Amino acid sequence: MSTASMAQGTALPVPLPWSGLLALSTAAFTAVMTELLPAGLLPEMAPALGVPEARIGFLVTAYAAASFAAAIPLTALLRGLPRRPVLVGALLGFAVSDAVVALSSSYALTFGARLVAGCTGGLLWAMLVGYAARMVPAERRGRAIAVVLAGITLALSLGVPAGTALAGAMGWRTAFGVLAGLAVLLVG
Protein backbone atom coordinates (compact mmCIF):
# COMPACT_ATOMS: atom_id res chain seq x y z
CA MET A 1 0.00 0.00 0.00
CA SER A 2 1.35 3.42 -0.84
CA THR A 3 2.05 6.09 1.74
CA ALA A 4 -0.56 8.32 0.10
CA SER A 5 -3.33 5.73 0.48
CA MET A 6 -2.35 5.07 4.09
CA ALA A 7 -2.46 8.79 4.78
CA GLN A 8 -5.97 8.96 3.33
CA GLY A 9 -7.07 6.03 5.51
CA THR A 10 -7.71 3.69 2.61
CA ALA A 11 -7.17 0.05 3.40
CA LEU A 12 -6.75 -2.94 1.17
CA PRO A 13 -10.03 -4.71 0.50
CA VAL A 14 -10.80 -7.66 2.71
CA PRO A 15 -10.13 -10.87 0.76
CA LEU A 16 -13.08 -13.10 0.05
CA PRO A 17 -13.38 -16.18 2.27
CA TRP A 18 -12.92 -18.49 -0.69
CA SER A 19 -13.21 -21.83 1.09
CA GLY A 20 -16.57 -20.96 2.62
CA LEU A 21 -17.94 -19.37 -0.53
CA LEU A 22 -16.83 -22.29 -2.70
CA ALA A 23 -18.43 -24.72 -0.24
CA LEU A 24 -21.71 -22.79 -0.54
CA SER A 25 -21.32 -22.70 -4.32
CA THR A 26 -20.82 -26.47 -4.34
CA ALA A 27 -23.94 -26.82 -2.18
CA ALA A 28 -25.87 -24.84 -4.82
CA PHE A 29 -24.38 -27.10 -7.50
CA THR A 30 -25.49 -30.18 -5.56
CA ALA A 31 -29.02 -28.82 -5.12
CA VAL A 32 -29.46 -28.10 -8.83
CA MET A 33 -27.98 -31.45 -9.80
CA THR A 34 -30.24 -33.28 -7.37
CA GLU A 35 -33.24 -31.42 -8.70
CA LEU A 36 -32.66 -31.82 -12.43
CA LEU A 37 -30.70 -35.04 -12.91
CA PRO A 38 -33.78 -37.28 -13.33
CA ALA A 39 -34.81 -35.20 -16.36
CA GLY A 40 -31.73 -36.45 -18.19
CA LEU A 41 -32.24 -40.03 -17.04
CA LEU A 42 -35.88 -40.73 -17.93
CA PRO A 43 -35.16 -43.71 -20.22
CA GLU A 44 -32.70 -45.30 -17.77
CA MET A 45 -34.73 -44.85 -14.58
CA ALA A 46 -38.16 -45.85 -15.89
CA PRO A 47 -37.53 -49.58 -16.41
CA ALA A 48 -35.57 -49.90 -13.17
CA LEU A 49 -38.46 -48.40 -11.20
CA GLY A 50 -41.16 -50.14 -13.25
CA VAL A 51 -42.93 -47.00 -14.43
CA PRO A 52 -43.33 -45.11 -17.72
CA GLU A 53 -40.82 -42.35 -18.50
CA ALA A 54 -43.50 -39.71 -17.91
CA ARG A 55 -43.74 -40.77 -14.25
CA ILE A 56 -39.99 -40.32 -13.83
CA GLY A 57 -40.57 -36.72 -14.90
CA PHE A 58 -42.74 -36.31 -11.82
CA LEU A 59 -39.62 -36.88 -9.73
CA VAL A 60 -38.43 -33.45 -10.89
CA THR A 61 -41.89 -31.99 -10.23
CA ALA A 62 -42.00 -33.51 -6.73
CA TYR A 63 -38.66 -31.92 -5.85
CA ALA A 64 -39.74 -28.51 -7.16
CA ALA A 65 -43.14 -28.59 -5.44
CA ALA A 66 -41.64 -29.66 -2.10
CA SER A 67 -38.96 -27.00 -2.41
CA PHE A 68 -41.59 -24.33 -3.01
CA ALA A 69 -43.86 -25.52 -0.20
CA ALA A 70 -41.10 -25.99 2.39
CA ALA A 71 -38.83 -22.98 1.89
CA ILE A 72 -40.69 -20.44 4.01
CA PRO A 73 -41.97 -22.68 6.81
CA LEU A 74 -38.66 -24.52 7.29
CA THR A 75 -36.71 -21.27 7.22
CA ALA A 76 -39.02 -19.74 9.82
CA LEU A 77 -38.89 -22.85 11.99
CA LEU A 78 -35.08 -23.02 11.94
CA ARG A 79 -34.37 -19.28 11.99
CA GLY A 80 -33.06 -19.17 15.56
CA LEU A 81 -30.58 -22.03 15.13
CA PRO A 82 -26.89 -21.52 14.33
CA ARG A 83 -26.25 -21.41 10.58
CA ARG A 84 -23.62 -24.13 10.35
CA PRO A 85 -25.70 -26.98 11.84
CA VAL A 86 -28.66 -26.03 9.65
CA LEU A 87 -26.44 -26.07 6.56
CA VAL A 88 -24.91 -29.39 7.59
CA GLY A 89 -28.41 -30.79 8.13
CA ALA A 90 -29.48 -29.65 4.67
CA LEU A 91 -26.42 -31.25 3.08
CA LEU A 92 -27.05 -34.47 4.98
CA GLY A 93 -30.64 -34.34 3.73
CA PHE A 94 -29.31 -34.27 0.16
CA ALA A 95 -26.87 -37.08 0.92
CA VAL A 96 -29.56 -39.35 2.38
CA SER A 97 -32.12 -38.52 -0.32
CA ASP A 98 -29.68 -39.11 -3.16
CA ALA A 99 -28.46 -42.33 -1.55
CA VAL A 100 -32.04 -43.60 -1.23
CA VAL A 101 -32.67 -42.80 -4.91
CA ALA A 102 -29.44 -44.57 -5.87
CA LEU A 103 -30.45 -47.71 -3.98
CA SER A 104 -34.23 -47.77 -4.42
CA SER A 105 -36.10 -50.09 -6.74
CA SER A 106 -39.47 -48.69 -5.64
CA TYR A 107 -41.01 -45.70 -7.37
CA ALA A 108 -42.93 -44.75 -4.21
CA LEU A 109 -39.77 -44.77 -2.09
CA THR A 110 -37.88 -42.82 -4.76
CA PHE A 111 -40.73 -40.30 -4.95
CA GLY A 112 -40.63 -39.89 -1.16
CA ALA A 113 -36.88 -39.37 -1.23
CA ARG A 114 -37.36 -36.70 -3.89
CA LEU A 115 -39.90 -34.92 -1.66
CA VAL A 116 -37.38 -34.90 1.18
CA ALA A 117 -34.69 -33.62 -1.19
CA GLY A 118 -37.06 -30.87 -2.34
CA CYS A 119 -37.70 -29.77 1.25
CA THR A 120 -33.96 -29.73 1.82
CA GLY A 121 -33.47 -27.73 -1.38
CA GLY A 122 -36.07 -25.16 -0.36
CA LEU A 123 -34.29 -24.66 2.95
CA LEU A 124 -30.91 -24.42 1.25
CA TRP A 125 -32.06 -21.81 -1.29
CA ALA A 126 -33.48 -19.72 1.54
CA MET A 127 -30.10 -19.77 3.31
CA LEU A 128 -27.41 -19.49 0.65
CA VAL A 129 -27.54 -15.82 -0.27
CA GLY A 130 -27.91 -14.72 3.35
CA TYR A 131 -24.97 -16.84 4.40
CA ALA A 132 -22.80 -15.49 1.61
CA ALA A 133 -23.76 -11.91 2.48
CA ARG A 134 -22.89 -12.39 6.16
CA MET A 135 -19.44 -13.78 5.36
CA VAL A 136 -18.09 -10.52 3.97
CA PRO A 137 -18.26 -6.76 4.57
CA ALA A 138 -21.11 -4.90 2.86
CA GLU A 139 -18.96 -3.68 -0.03
CA ARG A 140 -18.02 -7.29 -0.96
CA ARG A 141 -21.50 -8.85 -0.74
CA GLY A 142 -22.22 -8.73 -4.46
CA ARG A 143 -19.03 -10.62 -5.27
CA ALA A 144 -19.62 -13.18 -2.53
CA ILE A 145 -23.17 -13.84 -3.68
CA ALA A 146 -22.00 -14.14 -7.30
CA VAL A 147 -19.42 -16.77 -6.30
CA VAL A 148 -22.05 -18.81 -4.46
CA LEU A 149 -24.63 -18.58 -7.23
CA ALA A 150 -22.06 -19.59 -9.85
CA GLY A 151 -22.73 -23.13 -8.61
CA ILE A 152 -26.13 -22.93 -10.31
CA THR A 153 -24.61 -22.00 -13.66
CA LEU A 154 -22.01 -24.74 -13.39
CA ALA A 155 -24.66 -27.33 -12.56
CA LEU A 156 -26.84 -26.32 -15.49
CA SER A 157 -24.09 -25.97 -18.07
CA LEU A 158 -21.69 -28.74 -17.02
CA GLY A 159 -23.12 -30.78 -14.17
CA VAL A 160 -26.37 -32.08 -15.62
CA PRO A 161 -24.77 -33.06 -18.95
CA ALA A 162 -21.82 -34.66 -17.10
CA GLY A 163 -24.19 -36.47 -14.73
CA THR A 164 -26.19 -37.77 -17.67
CA ALA A 165 -22.99 -38.92 -19.38
CA LEU A 166 -21.81 -40.60 -16.16
CA ALA A 167 -25.16 -42.34 -15.89
CA GLY A 168 -24.85 -43.50 -19.50
CA ALA A 169 -21.41 -44.95 -18.82
CA MET A 170 -21.87 -46.35 -15.31
CA GLY A 171 -25.62 -46.40 -14.65
CA TRP A 172 -28.04 -43.85 -13.24
CA ARG A 173 -27.64 -45.19 -9.69
CA THR A 174 -23.95 -44.27 -9.81
CA ALA A 175 -24.81 -40.68 -10.73
CA PHE A 176 -27.03 -40.36 -7.65
CA GLY A 177 -24.42 -42.12 -5.54
CA VAL A 178 -21.83 -39.56 -6.64
CA LEU A 179 -24.21 -36.75 -5.66
CA ALA A 180 -24.71 -38.34 -2.25
CA GLY A 181 -20.95 -38.60 -1.83
CA LEU A 182 -20.46 -34.98 -2.86
CA ALA A 183 -22.93 -33.85 -0.21
CA VAL A 184 -21.11 -35.91 2.44
CA LEU A 185 -17.78 -34.38 1.35
CA LEU A 186 -19.27 -30.92 1.74
CA VAL A 187 -20.30 -31.72 5.30
CA GLY A 188 -16.64 -32.53 6.03
Salt bridges, closest charged atoms under 4 A:
none
